[in-house]
Amino acid sequence: MSGTMTEVYGGVWNRLRRDLFLVAMQLAAKTPLGMARYAFEQTAFYRRLYGRPPAEFESLPLTLKKELGSADPYDVLADAMRDQVALYGETTGSTGYPTPSFFTTREFHGGRALARITPYIGLLDGIMAENRAVVNGLTFGFTVAGMTFGDLLGSLGGVVANVGTRSTIATPERMARALRRLRPAVLTGTPIDILSWLRIVKEDTPDQYPGLLEHLKLTLSTAELCAASRSRAISKEFGFKHIDVYACVEGFFSLPCPCGEKHVLPIYHPEVFDERLNRVGTRGEGRFAYTNLLKKSSPLVRYLLDDFVTIADSACPYGFTASIEPHGRWELTVVLNGRRMGVRHFEEAIFSHGLFGDYRVVIEDDRIRVTAEEYGAHDSRETMARALSDVFGQRTEVELVPFGTITKYREIRQSKPILKIEDRRSTSTQVIPEYL
């Protein structure tokens, strides 16, 4: 295994540095109860939430988005870190409660260490050695996704064009122009944004499109769910590597791995809860909460991110011991034939038939209707309908529409396309946030 690890990591030094960083993280991390006590001592928010110094971790209440998003941001800021924080961020607030988070310079640059831990570091180093141009299309603003990925790729030697997206400045056409002019090796953005930008280049300047694809070796996505089948379809269609990262502004960052899993690092204490918020354990399927054992500027203890996830032990050949698979937001899940399903379950099934743009699924009492935008190579509508009917256990109709029908790919996207699966059955348990 050591030979394989050395090859993937791009050399012995990268592999040894990975081991060193992991040990350093474990030494610096607090225990879950230790972080809870720190949060109580340092923040007004947790003093109100707990009422008295924490004595037992698992008896502590969960930190809920509504409470956190409604609080004064400075109540979440640790007293001891007020003179050290340098950056403030918030989630997009797509469900009505944008949650606050502060970062010291060291915490913000933490992504650099994570980049060195992933087994993909050998691939990244090899790409940068040939072409250092990077176009960063992730969102800038309150959310720190764009800034974090720009900093991370810059630390690896990239010449980063922080163009961003979802703004009046970085329109889709402006992004396409940057891609044509810079011919980057690495591009970041959500999956639908990447498809949109490449389609614009292909339509507007077809003579420059082949050259762009020749240079482009890697695309990185985050912020919006991307099933493994969708990632594979993107890679197959264009010939570059696509990697999806599951992360959040509040301070959780999974580690994508060539083994096909997204790993949970030892700086997090993950927990899974059932539908009624009874604790399942640190492994299992259900509602996701975590405690960041390292971040001290705005500590989060038993924070209910409330994504529907599966957390399991890992047999990763590169030595990571736990993995997490996100299925989508809990409140938007559906129960189909006795099985709870998130956006990922539907997306995994749809994109196993090829590459599509955006899509929508409507579940009715007597059928399921799937609408998908045509983009790349894919199976026939009839083949998809038969296969999806078998997967979902219910008659499924498939409609294929032109790319841009659901999401206008030349227009600025004002928000995330969160509601992809809509349950209209009389027995629906889906809860659509009022704000959304």
C-alpha positions in Angstrom: 0.0 0.0 0.0 2.9 2.4 0.7 3.9 2.3 -3.0 0.4 3.2 -4.1 0.2 6.0 -1.5 3.5 7.5 -2.6 2.4 7.4 -6.2 -1.0 9.0 -5.5 0.4 11.7 -3.2 3.1 12.5 -5.8 6.1 11.6 -3.7 7.3 10.6 -0.2 7.4 14.2 1.0 3.7 14.9 0.4 2.8 11.6 2.1 4.9 12.4 5.2 3.6 15.9 5.3 0.0 14.4 5.3 0.9 12.3 8.3 2.4 15.2 10.1 -0.6 17.5 9.5 -3.0 14.8 10.7 -1.0 14.3 13.9 -0.8 18.1 14.5 -4.6 18.4 14.0 -5.3 15.7 16.6 -2.9 17.3 19.1 -4.5 20.7 18.7 -8.1 19.5 18.8 -10.1 19.7 22.0 -12.3 16.9 23.3 -16.0 17.4 22.5 -16.7 18.3 26.1 -13.6 20.5 26.2 -14.9 22.5 23.2 -18.4 22.8 24.9 -16.8 24.2 28.0 -14.7 26.6 25.9 -17.8 27.8 24.1 -19.7 28.4 27.3 -16.8 30.3 28.8 -16.1 32.4 25.7 -19.4 33.2 24.1 -22.7 34.8 25.2 -24.6 32.6 22.9 -23.6 29.3 24.6 -23.9 30.8 28.1 -27.5 31.5 27.3 -28.0 28.1 25.6 -26.5 26.0 28.4 -27.3 28.1 31.5 -24.5 26.5 33.5 -21.0 25.0 32.8 -21.3 21.7 30.7 -20.7 18.5 32.6 -21.7 15.8 30.2 -21.5 16.3 26.4 -24.3 14.1 25.2 -26.8 15.8 27.5 -26.2 19.2 25.9 -28.9 20.7 23.7 -28.3 20.9 19.9 -27.3 24.2 18.4 -30.1 25.0 15.9 -29.8 27.1 12.7 -32.8 29.2 13.7 -31.3 30.1 17.0 -27.9 30.7 15.6 -29.1 32.7 12.7 -31.4 34.9 14.8 -28.6 35.7 17.4 -26.4 38.7 17.4 -23.3 37.7 15.4 -21.0 39.0 18.1 -22.7 36.7 20.7 -21.1 33.8 18.7 -17.6 35.4 18.7 -15.3 34.1 21.4 -14.2 36.8 23.9 -10.6 35.8 23.7 -10.5 36.0 19.9 -12.1 39.5 19.4 -8.8 41.1 18.7 -7.6 38.2 16.4 -10.5 37.6 14.0 -10.0 39.0 10.5 -13.0 37.7 8.4 -16.7 37.4 8.9 -18.9 35.1 6.8 -22.5 33.9 6.6 -24.3 31.1 4.9 -26.5 32.1 2.0 -29.6 31.9 4.2 -31.6 30.1 1.6 -34.0 28.7 4.2 -34.3 32.0 6.1 -31.6 31.8 8.7 -28.1 32.8 7.5 -25.7 31.6 10.2 -22.7 33.7 11.2 -19.1 32.6 11.4 -15.9 34.5 12.3 -12.4 33.4 11.1 -8.9 34.3 12.3 -6.3 34.5 9.5 -4.9 31.2 10.6 -8.4 29.5 10.5 -9.1 31.0 7.1 -5.8 29.6 5.7 -6.7 26.2 7.2 -7.8 25.1 3.8 -4.2 25.1 2.7 -3.5 22.3 5.2 -6.5 20.3 4.0 -5.3 20.6 0.4 -2.0 19.0 1.4 -3.8 16.2 3.2 -5.9 14.9 0.4 -4.5 12.1 -1.8 -5.4 14.3 -4.8 -2.4 16.5 -3.9 -0.2 14.6 -6.4 -2.7 15.3 -9.2 -2.9 19.0 -8.2 0.9 19.4 -8.1 1.2 17.7 -11.5 -1.4 20.0 -13.1 0.1 23.2 -11.6 3.5 22.1 -12.9 2.2 22.4 -16.5 -0.3 25.2 -16.3 -0.8 27.4 -13.2 -3.8 29.3 -14.5 -6.9 29.0 -12.3 -10.3 30.5 -12.8 -12.3 30.6 -9.5 -16.0 30.8 -10.2 -17.3 30.1 -6.8 -19.5 32.7 -5.0 -17.9 35.7 -3.3 -19.7 37.8 -0.7 -20.9 36.7 2.8 -20.2 33.0 1.9 -16.5 32.3 2.1 -16.5 29.5 -0.5 -14.9 31.6 -3.3 -12.3 33.2 -1.0 -11.4 29.8 0.6 -10.9 28.0 -2.7 -9.0 30.9 -4.2 -6.6 30.9 -1.3 -6.2 27.2 -1.3 -5.4 27.0 -5.0 -3.1 30.0 -4.7 -1.1 28.3 -2.0 -0.5 25.4 -4.4 1.1 27.8 -6.9 -1.9 28.7 -8.9 -2.3 32.1 -10.6 -5.9 32.6 -9.5 -8.4 34.8 -11.3 -11.1 35.2 -8.6 -14.0 36.0 -11.0 -16.8 34.6 -8.8 -20.4 34.2 -10.0 -24.0 35.0 -9.1 -23.4 38.7 -9.3 -23.9 41.5 -11.7 -20.2 41.8 -12.2 -19.4 38.2 -12.9 -22.2 37.4 -15.4 -22.1 34.0 -17.1 -20.8 35.7 -20.3 -18.0 37.4 -18.3 -17.1 34.0 -16.8 -17.0 32.5 -20.3 -14.8 35.4 -21.5 -12.3 34.7 -18.6 -12.2 31.0 -19.6 -11.5 31.8 -23.2 -8.8 34.4 -22.4 -7.0 32.5 -19.6 -7.3 28.9 -20.7 -7.0 27.6 -17.2 -6.0 24.2 -16.0 -8.3 24.4 -13.0 -11.9 25.8 -12.8 -14.1 26.0 -9.7 -17.8 26.4 -9.6 -21.0 24.6 -9.0 -21.8 21.8 -11.5 -24.6 23.6 -13.3 -22.4 26.8 -13.5 -19.5 24.9 -15.0 -21.8 23.4 -17.6 -23.3 26.8 -18.4 -20.0 28.5 -18.9 -18.6 25.8 -21.1 -21.8 25.8 -23.2 -21.5 29.6 -23.7 -17.9 29.3 -24.9 -18.9 26.5 -27.3 -21.8 28.5 -28.7 -20.2 31.9 -28.9 -16.7 31.0 -29.9 -16.7 27.5 -31.2 -13.2 27.9 -32.6 -11.8 28.5 -29.1 -13.7 25.7 -27.4 -11.4 22.8 -28.2 -8.3 24.8 -27.0 -10.1 25.5 -23.7 -10.9 21.8 -23.1 -7.3 20.9 -24.0 -5.9 23.1 -21.2 -8.7 22.3 -18.7 -7.6 19.4 -16.5 -9.6 19.7 -13.3 -12.9 21.2 -12.1 -13.7 21.6 -8.4 -17.3 21.9 -7.1 -18.9 22.7 -3.8 -21.9 24.6 -2.3 -24.5 22.5 -4.1 -24.9 18.8 -3.9 -23.3 16.7 -6.6 -23.9 12.9 -6.8 -21.1 10.6 -7.7 -22.8 9.6 -11.0 -23.1 13.3 -12.0 -19.4 13.9 -11.3 -18.5 10.8 -13.4 -20.7 12.0 -16.2 -19.0 15.4 -16.2 -15.6 13.8 -16.3 -16.6 11.4 -19.1 -18.1 14.2 -21.2 -15.2 16.6 -21.2 -12.2 14.5 -20.4 -11.1 16.4 -17.3 -11.3 15.3 -13.7 -14.2 16.6 -11.7 -14.0 16.6 -7.9 -16.9 17.5 -5.6 -16.2 18.8 -2.0 -18.9 18.6 0.7 -18.3 21.6 3.0 -20.2 24.5 4.7 -19.4 28.1 5.7 -19.9 27.3 9.4 -16.7 25.3 9.4 -17.2 21.7 8.2 -15.0 20.5 5.4 -14.9 16.9 4.1 -11.9 15.5 2.3 -12.5 14.1 -1.2 -10.5 11.0 -1.9 -9.6 8.9 -5.0 -11.2 5.9 -3.1 -14.5 7.5 -4.0 -15.4 8.6 -0.5 -15.6 12.0 1.3 -13.8 11.6 4.6 -14.4 13.1 8.0 -11.2 14.5 9.5 -10.3 14.0 13.2 -10.9 17.7 13.9 -14.7 17.0 13.9 -16.9 15.1 16.2 -19.8 14.0 14.0 -23.2 12.9 15.3 -26.3 11.4 13.6 -29.8 11.9 14.9 -33.1 10.3 13.8 -36.3 12.0 12.6 -37.3 13.0 16.2 -33.7 14.2 17.0 -32.9 11.1 19.2 -29.2 10.5 19.0 -28.2 7.5 16.8 -24.4 7.8 17.3 -21.3 8.9 15.5 -22.1 6.5 12.7 -25.4 5.8 10.9 -27.9 7.5 8.6 -30.0 10.5 9.6 -29.8 14.2 10.5 -26.2 15.5 10.7 -24.7 17.5 13.6 -21.1 18.2 14.3 -18.7 19.8 16.7 -15.6 21.5 15.3 -12.9 20.6 17.8 -10.4 23.1 16.5 -12.1 26.3 15.5 -12.0 28.8 18.4 -13.1 32.1 17.0 -16.8 31.2 16.7 -17.1 27.7 18.2 -19.9 25.4 17.2 -20.9 22.6 19.5 -23.4 20.0 18.4 -24.4 22.2 15.5 -27.4 20.7 13.7 -26.4 21.3 10.1 -29.5 19.2 9.4 -28.4 17.6 6.2 -29.5 14.1 5.6 -26.3 12.0 5.6 -24.8 8.6 6.0 -21.6 8.4 8.1 -19.7 5.1 8.1 -16.4 3.5 9.0 -14.0 3.6 6.0 -11.7 1.0 4.6 -9.9 3.7 2.6 -6.5 2.4 1.2 -5.0 5.8 2.1 -5.6 5.4 5.8 -8.7 7.6 6.5 -11.1 5.9 8.9 -14.5 7.6 8.4 -16.6 8.8 5.5 -19.7 10.9 5.0 -22.2 10.8 2.2 -24.6 13.8 2.0 -28.0 13.1 0.6 -29.5 16.7 0.7 -31.3 18.8 3.2 -33.4 16.9 5.8 -36.5 19.0 5.5 -36.7 18.3 1.7 -36.4 14.5 2.0 -39.2 12.2 0.9 -40.3 8.8 2.0 -40.8 6.5 -1.0 -41.9 2.9 -0.5 -40.8 3.0 3.1 -37.3 4.4 2.4 -36.3 8.0 3.1 -34.6 9.6 0.1 -32.8 12.8 -0.4 -31.9 14.7 -3.5 -28.7 12.6 -4.0 -30.7 9.4 -4.4 -32.7 10.8 -7.3 -29.7 12.6 -8.8 -27.6 9.4 -8.6 -30.3 7.5 -10.5 -30.8 10.2 -13.2 -27.2 10.8 -14.0 -26.3 7.1 -14.2 -27.9 7.5 -17.6 -25.7 10.3 -18.9 -24.9 14.0 -18.5 -27.8 16.4 -18.1 -28.1 20.1 -17.1 -30.6 21.0 -14.4 -33.5 18.7 -13.5 -36.6 18.5 -11.5 -38.6 15.6 -10.0 -42.3 15.8 -9.1 -43.7 12.9 -7.0 -47.5 12.4 -7.3 -49.8 9.7 -5.9 -49.8 7.6 -9.1 -46.5 8.5 -10.8 -43.1 10.3 -10.7 -42.4 12.9 -13.3 -38.7 13.6 -14.1 -37.7 16.6 -16.3 -34.1 16.8 -17.3 -32.2 19.2 -19.6 -30.3 17.5 -22.4 -26.6 18.3 -22.4 -24.2 15.5 -23.3 -24.5 11.9 -24.2 -27.3 10.0 -22.5 -29.7 7.1 -22.7 -33.0 7.3 -24.5 -36.1 8.7 -22.7 -37.7 5.2 -22.9 -34.7 3.5 -21.4 -34.5 6.0 -18.6 -38.2 5.7 -17.8 -38.0 1.9 -17.5 -34.9 2.0 -15.3 -36.1 4.8 -13.0 -39.4 3.1 -12.5 -37.5 0.0 -11.3 -35.3 2.1 -9.0 -38.1 4.2 -7.5 -40.6 1.4 -7.4 -43.2 3.6 -9.0 -44.2 4.4 -12.6 -41.8 7.1 -13.8 -42.3 9.4 -16.8 -39.3 11.2 -18.2 -39.3 14.4 -20.2 -36.1 15.6 -21.9 -36.0 19.4 -22.6 -33.3 21.7 -24.2 -30.5 22.9 -22.0 -31.5 26.2 -20.4 -35.2 25.4 -20.0 -35.1 25.0 -16.3 -32.1 27.2 -15.5 -31.5 30.1 -17.9 -27.8 29.6 -18.3 -27.0 33.0 -19.7 -28.7 34.8 -16.8 -27.4 35.5 -13.3 -28.5 33.0 -10.8 -29.9 34.8 -7.8 -30.0 31.7 -5.5 -29.3 28.0 -5.2 -31.7 25.6 -7.0 -32.6 23.9 -3.8 -36.1 22.5 -4.5 -35.2 19.9 -7.1 -37.5 17.2 -5.6 -41.1 18.1 -4.9 -43.5 15.7 -3.2 -47.1 16.4 -4.1 -48.6 13.2 -2.7 -51.4 13.3 -0.2 -49.1 11.4 2.2 -46.1 13.8 1.7 -43.8 14.4 4.8 -41.7 17.0 2.9 -41.4 20.4 4.6 -40.6 23.2 2.3 -39.2 26.2 4.2 -41.5 29.3 4.0 -38.6 31.5 3.0 -37.6 29.2 0.2 
